[in-house]
């Protein structure tokens, strides 16, 4: 959205390097967002020089924005997962996408608890519920171990043991494990049942007993 472009200077730096900012439109919703680039290059020979749309367009071609405001919030959708659990899992991913890593991990723990309750595993601690899911063969032993890792991190957040910051990579890995649990309990089962039904429909009645 040219031609407006405004350099904003960061204080406290040895050189006054500009943060170049322009208004853009979102490809998805057509609303305005601000794209920013921090560096030594700027359109024209001087930040005071009057520049036109072609200059700005060429600048952004060479220097794609390194930051967007507001930030893009990345959620997640889950087919075949109960709506309340899918919503909580998607919220965990949204939290992680904007750097709210502790909130993401807490929500991942909540997803585990809600999943256990949805499968009629309601008694005992979350530790016991995870083990019960494995005993009912709703999750494999490897997935059971993954669920306990989520529980361990989530318990630290829930009990106030937050003196050590959580790395974004750790939060992302824990959400991957959360997705694994949901895939195994809901999505893989739904896919298998659908394929079984399709295969049964392909068979002649006299072939179904063979």
Secondary structure, 3 states (H helix, E strand, C coil): CCCCCEEEECCCCCCCCEEEEEEEECCCCCCEEEEEEECCCCCCCCCCCCCCHHHHHHHHHHCCCCEEECCCCCCCCCCCCCHHHHHHHHHHHHHHHCCCHHHHHHHHHHHHHHHHHHCCCCCCCHHHHHHHHHHCCCCCHHHHHHHHHHHHHHHHHHCCCCCCCCCHHHHHHHHHHHHHHHHHHHHHHHHHHHHHHHHHHHCCHHHCCC
